[in-house]
């Protein structure tokens, strides 16, 4: 990576079946560039196109992470691996996913074929409680409460600590995984007025933010009830009530990683 950029790039902020199938928000996942690594997290439908749109060279990736086996998180994952390996001409990078992502089972089809697993330098099958040391970073995999029972959240610890809830409802004790985060990314599917078991709404997001107090909390993965300005209103409300800086991510948004996290801009 040139210049050891440190940033988070959102190639999509949509989630849930109706936002996905209508592409009311993009669903390309997000990219973390930190400490010489470039990881693509949850490359959903359109990841390849959105990367091209925003001038992101996926051939520079060093890893592809899939938190769980739902298509809004993995639909473009194999294509992103092909980009990372320069059309499967160069064995490079890593794949990280849970047992369903790597192996599949009777209910969930595996995300990566043997061909794609063989294309990378190494692949890791992970579960909640596992940790990996990747270059200058330590990555922890944490519990989620979601309809895909083996799903995991991520905590990336390096020059900064970046937490990612992945999908799932808030549960008592979840905060212990994300304390000390400089940035906490929350998949907040629904507004505070709408709840759905196995998914986080804005009221639950507020509770987690209040208990973890990250440097910046970033809401994303929005379903229908969070569109038309609702996500921004919820972020403003949570920020006002908790005293934590809370941002509703937008498609193409870039966060330049800073300790005070003041430098954010739209990436066009």
Protein Blocks (a to p, Z undefined) as FASTA:
>chain_A
ZZiiacdddfbfbecjklmmnomaccebpaddeehiacdehiaehklmmmmmnopafklp
cbdcdfbdcfklmmmmmmmmmmmnnoolaggdjddddfklmnopaklccfbdfklmmmpm
bdcdddehiacdehjbccdddddddfblkbccdddddfbccddebgcdddehklmmmgoi
abdcdddfbafkbccehiacfklmmmmmmmnopabdcdehiafklgghlmmmmmmmmmmm
nopacddddehiacdddfklpaccddZZ
